Amino acid sequence: QGSRYQCLDNALGMRIFEHRPVLSTRWFAWLGDMPDHTDIAPLHPGLLRHLRRAHVIHCTDAYFAYAATARRAVRDGRRALVSSVHTQTPEYCGVYVEAMARRWLGNHALGRALLRHWRPGVRMERRMSHKLERHLGESDWVLSAEQLASRSGPSQPRHSRLRRGIDRSVFTPDARP
């Protein structure tokens, strides 16, 4: 997601490689306000070449080009895929698509009827939930917040709770030298 992909190049340090989007949502200004800019291409060839040198791939995205490319790299060779879920993206996308459809269709009787019939927000939320389930099913390990832990399902036995925040017993002004 976004325009950067970070890679831990070796154990001694970190090098950052930038992989520009193949098909960025930034190029679709007519969509209106986008909450983030994402690469929506089906695959990112440059990133795939880079990931073929990796042993472990960590994804924080389950939906777009970078995640699809990571899954492809894992299928192609002996690599582990670790995924972390930070946001309730399916629900967020549903709300966003519904708002966008309302803006495009207007608040007249026909627009309201089309929204009730098509339910674009509900459809998008289902689609994104399906993508998340598929991605987590292909992951070797999943880190997620407690409220998202149920998404990993019975097909995902390797799961850890992703804790947020700061350990105040370690990071405290009292611990200063």
Short mmCIF file of the C-alpha atoms (twelve columns), coordinates in Angstrom:
data_MODEL
# 
_entry.id   MODEL 
# 
loop_
_atom_site.group_PDB 
_atom_site.id 
_atom_site.type_symbol 
_atom_site.label_atom_id 
_atom_site.label_alt_id 
_atom_site.label_comp_id 
_atom_site.label_asym_id 
_atom_site.label_seq_id 
_atom_site.Cartn_x 
_atom_site.Cartn_y 
_atom_site.Cartn_z 
_atom_site.pdbx_PDB_model_num 
ATOM 1   C CA . GLN A 1   0.000   0.000   0.000   1 
ATOM 2   C CA . GLY A 2   1.284   3.470   -0.687  1 
ATOM 3   C CA . SER A 3   4.360   4.149   -2.760  1 
ATOM 4   C CA . ARG A 4   7.086   2.625   -0.597  1 
ATOM 5   C CA . TYR A 5   8.137   -0.869  0.188   1 
ATOM 6   C CA . GLN A 6   10.727  -1.337  2.903   1 
ATOM 7   C CA . CYS A 7   13.156  -4.205  2.830   1 
ATOM 8   C CA . LEU A 8   15.539  -5.367  5.525   1 
ATOM 9   C CA . ASP A 9   18.432  -6.053  3.192   1 
ATOM 10  C CA . ASN A 10  20.770  -7.753  5.644   1 
ATOM 11  C CA . ALA A 11  21.180  -8.497  9.325   1 
ATOM 12  C CA . LEU A 12  23.672  -5.662  9.832   1 
ATOM 13  C CA . GLY A 13  21.457  -2.811  8.778   1 
ATOM 14  C CA . MET A 14  18.473  -1.677  6.852   1 
ATOM 15  C CA . ARG A 15  18.294  -0.420  3.312   1 
ATOM 16  C CA . ILE A 16  15.129  1.064   1.900   1 
ATOM 17  C CA . PHE A 17  14.123  0.286   -1.647  1 
ATOM 18  C CA . GLU A 18  11.380  2.313   -3.238  1 
ATOM 19  C CA . HIS A 19  9.049   0.583   -5.638  1 
ATOM 20  C CA . ARG A 20  6.789   3.098   -7.285  1 
ATOM 21  C CA . PRO A 21  3.223   1.963   -7.947  1 
ATOM 22  C CA . VAL A 22  2.433   0.282   -11.240 1 
ATOM 23  C CA . LEU A 23  -1.166  1.598   -11.165 1 
ATOM 24  C CA . SER A 24  -1.654  4.215   -8.450  1 
ATOM 25  C CA . THR A 25  -5.041  5.440   -7.231  1 
ATOM 26  C CA . ARG A 26  -3.395  8.878   -7.189  1 
ATOM 27  C CA . TRP A 27  -3.852  8.923   -10.979 1 
ATOM 28  C CA . PHE A 28  -7.637  8.734   -10.618 1 
ATOM 29  C CA . ALA A 29  -8.379  12.228  -9.334  1 
ATOM 30  C CA . TRP A 30  -11.981 11.924  -10.540 1 
ATOM 31  C CA . LEU A 31  -12.616 9.455   -7.681  1 
ATOM 32  C CA . GLY A 32  -12.526 12.367  -5.266  1 
ATOM 33  C CA . ASP A 33  -10.831 12.430  -1.903  1 
ATOM 34  C CA . MET A 34  -8.873  9.230   -1.417  1 
ATOM 35  C CA . PRO A 35  -7.935  8.277   2.151   1 
ATOM 36  C CA . ASP A 36  -4.618  6.853   0.929   1 
ATOM 37  C CA . HIS A 37  -2.912  6.199   -2.368  1 
ATOM 38  C CA . THR A 38  -2.565  2.552   -3.258  1 
ATOM 39  C CA . ASP A 39  -1.103  0.485   -6.059  1 
ATOM 40  C CA . ILE A 40  -4.115  -1.339  -7.512  1 
ATOM 41  C CA . ALA A 41  -2.252  -3.259  -10.214 1 
ATOM 42  C CA . PRO A 42  -2.728  -7.025  -10.092 1 
ATOM 43  C CA . LEU A 43  1.027   -7.577  -9.585  1 
ATOM 44  C CA . HIS A 44  4.202   -5.527  -9.143  1 
ATOM 45  C CA . PRO A 45  6.963   -7.137  -11.314 1 
ATOM 46  C CA . GLY A 46  9.834   -5.069  -9.852  1 
ATOM 47  C CA . LEU A 47  8.859   -5.942  -6.314  1 
ATOM 48  C CA . LEU A 48  8.498   -9.617  -7.265  1 
ATOM 49  C CA . ARG A 49  12.096  -9.697  -8.534  1 
ATOM 50  C CA . HIS A 50  13.246  -8.109  -5.288  1 
ATOM 51  C CA . LEU A 51  11.236  -10.456 -3.043  1 
ATOM 52  C CA . ARG A 52  12.688  -13.551 -4.679  1 
ATOM 53  C CA . ARG A 53  15.850  -12.881 -2.608  1 
ATOM 54  C CA . ALA A 54  13.911  -12.776 0.687   1 
ATOM 55  C CA . HIS A 55  13.513  -15.568 3.228   1 
ATOM 56  C CA . VAL A 56  10.654  -13.996 5.190   1 
ATOM 57  C CA . ILE A 57  8.143   -11.510 3.801   1 
ATOM 58  C CA . HIS A 58  6.059   -9.381  6.162   1 
ATOM 59  C CA . CYS A 59  2.839   -7.846  4.797   1 
ATOM 60  C CA . THR A 60  0.731   -5.177  6.424   1 
ATOM 61  C CA . ASP A 61  -1.640  -5.168  3.445   1 
ATOM 62  C CA . ALA A 62  -3.841  -8.042  2.317   1 
ATOM 63  C CA . TYR A 63  -5.655  -6.468  -0.594  1 
ATOM 64  C CA . PHE A 64  -3.628  -4.724  -3.257  1 
ATOM 65  C CA . ALA A 65  -0.565  -5.077  -5.495  1 
ATOM 66  C CA . TYR A 66  2.093   -5.430  -2.806  1 
ATOM 67  C CA . ALA A 67  0.179   -8.188  -0.980  1 
ATOM 68  C CA . ALA A 68  -0.613  -10.041 -4.209  1 
ATOM 69  C CA . THR A 69  3.051   -9.824  -5.193  1 
ATOM 70  C CA . ALA A 70  4.171   -11.115 -1.774  1 
ATOM 71  C CA . ARG A 71  1.796   -14.090 -2.052  1 
ATOM 72  C CA . ARG A 72  3.147   -14.830 -5.528  1 
ATOM 73  C CA . ALA A 73  6.757   -14.700 -4.270  1 
ATOM 74  C CA . VAL A 74  5.892   -17.105 -1.458  1 
ATOM 75  C CA . ARG A 75  4.224   -19.550 -3.865  1 
ATOM 76  C CA . ASP A 76  7.234   -19.427 -6.205  1 
ATOM 77  C CA . GLY A 77  9.815   -20.477 -3.627  1 
ATOM 78  C CA . ARG A 78  10.628  -21.426 -0.067  1 
ATOM 79  C CA . ARG A 79  9.709   -18.246 1.759   1 
ATOM 80  C CA . ALA A 80  7.602   -17.537 4.818   1 
ATOM 81  C CA . LEU A 81  4.757   -15.029 4.705   1 
ATOM 82  C CA . VAL A 82  3.987   -13.159 7.926   1 
ATOM 83  C CA . SER A 83  0.978   -10.854 7.902   1 
ATOM 84  C CA . SER A 84  -0.115  -8.250  10.391  1 
ATOM 85  C CA . VAL A 85  -3.597  -6.787  10.461  1 
ATOM 86  C CA . HIS A 86  -3.655  -3.214  11.736  1 
ATOM 87  C CA . THR A 87  -6.950  -1.836  10.430  1 
ATOM 88  C CA . GLN A 88  -10.477 -3.056  9.865   1 
ATOM 89  C CA . THR A 89  -10.058 -2.389  6.157   1 
ATOM 90  C CA . PRO A 90  -13.132 -4.295  4.891   1 
ATOM 91  C CA . GLU A 91  -15.461 -2.212  7.045   1 
ATOM 92  C CA . TYR A 92  -13.595 0.984   6.228   1 
ATOM 93  C CA . CYS A 93  -13.813 0.285   2.476   1 
ATOM 94  C CA . GLY A 94  -17.528 -0.415  2.781   1 
ATOM 95  C CA . VAL A 95  -18.156 2.951   4.420   1 
ATOM 96  C CA . TYR A 96  -15.939 4.750   1.901   1 
ATOM 97  C CA . VAL A 97  -17.523 3.115   -1.182  1 
ATOM 98  C CA . GLU A 98  -21.021 3.816   0.145   1 
ATOM 99  C CA . ALA A 99  -20.169 7.506   0.640   1 
ATOM 100 C CA . MET A 100 -18.585 7.715   -2.818  1 
ATOM 101 C CA . ALA A 101 -21.635 6.070   -4.441  1 
ATOM 102 C CA . ARG A 102 -23.987 8.479   -2.630  1 
ATOM 103 C CA . ARG A 103 -21.963 11.411  -3.902  1 
ATOM 104 C CA . TRP A 104 -22.064 10.121  -7.498  1 
ATOM 105 C CA . LEU A 105 -25.707 8.997   -7.561  1 
ATOM 106 C CA . GLY A 106 -27.100 11.952  -5.666  1 
ATOM 107 C CA . ASN A 107 -29.875 12.128  -3.115  1 
ATOM 108 C CA . HIS A 108 -32.820 11.969  -5.512  1 
ATOM 109 C CA . ALA A 109 -35.308 9.076   -5.575  1 
ATOM 110 C CA . LEU A 110 -33.523 7.143   -8.356  1 
ATOM 111 C CA . GLY A 111 -30.120 7.456   -6.652  1 
ATOM 112 C CA . ARG A 112 -31.517 6.250   -3.322  1 
ATOM 113 C CA . ALA A 113 -33.273 3.330   -5.036  1 
ATOM 114 C CA . LEU A 114 -30.085 2.292   -6.838  1 
ATOM 115 C CA . LEU A 115 -28.120 2.432   -3.584  1 
ATOM 116 C CA . ARG A 116 -30.731 0.281   -1.811  1 
ATOM 117 C CA . HIS A 117 -30.729 -2.228  -4.673  1 
ATOM 118 C CA . TRP A 118 -26.965 -2.436  -5.361  1 
ATOM 119 C CA . ARG A 119 -25.716 -1.885  -1.777  1 
ATOM 120 C CA . PRO A 120 -22.196 -1.006  -2.966  1 
ATOM 121 C CA . GLY A 121 -20.793 -0.576  0.553   1 
ATOM 122 C CA . VAL A 122 -21.988 -4.001  1.672   1 
ATOM 123 C CA . ARG A 123 -20.678 -5.615  -1.512  1 
ATOM 124 C CA . MET A 124 -17.253 -3.978  -1.123  1 
ATOM 125 C CA . GLU A 125 -17.021 -4.974  2.539   1 
ATOM 126 C CA . ARG A 126 -17.769 -8.614  1.620   1 
ATOM 127 C CA . ARG A 127 -15.243 -8.547  -1.205  1 
ATOM 128 C CA . MET A 128 -12.506 -7.106  1.009   1 
ATOM 129 C CA . SER A 129 -13.330 -9.588  3.810   1 
ATOM 130 C CA . HIS A 130 -12.959 -12.429 1.307   1 
ATOM 131 C CA . LYS A 131 -9.565  -11.044 0.193   1 
ATOM 132 C CA . LEU A 132 -8.430  -10.792 3.817   1 
ATOM 133 C CA . GLU A 133 -9.513  -14.386 4.560   1 
ATOM 134 C CA . ARG A 134 -7.654  -15.621 1.483   1 
ATOM 135 C CA . HIS A 135 -4.513  -13.678 2.355   1 
ATOM 136 C CA . LEU A 136 -4.472  -14.832 5.979   1 
ATOM 137 C CA . GLY A 137 -5.089  -18.399 4.820   1 
ATOM 138 C CA . GLU A 138 -1.914  -18.241 2.722   1 
ATOM 139 C CA . SER A 139 0.123   -16.688 5.540   1 
ATOM 140 C CA . ASP A 140 2.466   -18.781 7.667   1 
ATOM 141 C CA . TRP A 141 1.914   -16.534 10.685  1 
ATOM 142 C CA . VAL A 142 -0.621  -13.816 11.495  1 
ATOM 143 C CA . LEU A 143 -0.292  -10.937 13.942  1 
ATOM 144 C CA . SER A 144 -3.560  -9.147  14.655  1 
ATOM 145 C CA . ALA A 145 -5.341  -7.069  17.242  1 
ATOM 146 C CA . GLU A 146 -7.624  -9.066  19.515  1 
ATOM 147 C CA . GLN A 147 -10.836 -7.907  17.837  1 
ATOM 148 C CA . LEU A 148 -9.536  -9.138  14.462  1 
ATOM 149 C CA . ALA A 149 -8.188  -12.468 15.701  1 
ATOM 150 C CA . SER A 150 -11.339 -14.352 14.724  1 
ATOM 151 C CA . ARG A 151 -10.739 -13.536 11.045  1 
ATOM 152 C CA . SER A 152 -7.813  -15.908 10.817  1 
ATOM 153 C CA . GLY A 153 -10.243 -18.830 11.209  1 
ATOM 154 C CA . PRO A 154 -9.556  -22.512 11.740  1 
ATOM 155 C CA . SER A 155 -7.324  -22.747 8.664   1 
ATOM 156 C CA . GLN A 156 -4.851  -20.361 10.319  1 
ATOM 157 C CA . PRO A 157 -3.339  -22.119 13.353  1 
ATOM 158 C CA . ARG A 158 -0.353  -19.781 13.741  1 
ATOM 159 C CA . HIS A 159 -1.559  -16.579 15.260  1 
ATOM 160 C CA . SER A 160 -0.252  -14.019 17.744  1 
ATOM 161 C CA . ARG A 161 -1.975  -11.077 19.271  1 
ATOM 162 C CA . LEU A 162 -0.587  -7.758  18.063  1 
ATOM 163 C CA . ARG A 163 -0.354  -5.520  21.090  1 
ATOM 164 C CA . ARG A 164 -0.465  -1.805  20.602  1 
ATOM 165 C CA . GLY A 165 0.934   0.941   22.703  1 
ATOM 166 C CA . ILE A 166 3.961   1.376   24.906  1 
ATOM 167 C CA . ASP A 167 5.082   -0.813  27.790  1 
ATOM 168 C CA . ARG A 168 5.050   1.842   30.508  1 
ATOM 169 C CA . SER A 169 7.056   -0.327  32.892  1 
ATOM 170 C CA . VAL A 170 9.988   -0.216  30.449  1 
ATOM 171 C CA . PHE A 171 9.555   3.220   28.865  1 
ATOM 172 C CA . THR A 172 9.251   5.480   31.883  1 
ATOM 173 C CA . PRO A 173 11.073  8.619   33.003  1 
ATOM 174 C CA . ASP A 174 12.029  6.726   36.183  1 
ATOM 175 C CA . ALA A 175 14.201  4.349   34.112  1 
ATOM 176 C CA . ARG A 176 16.496  7.135   32.900  1 
ATOM 177 C CA . PRO A 177 20.167  6.772   33.852  1 
# 
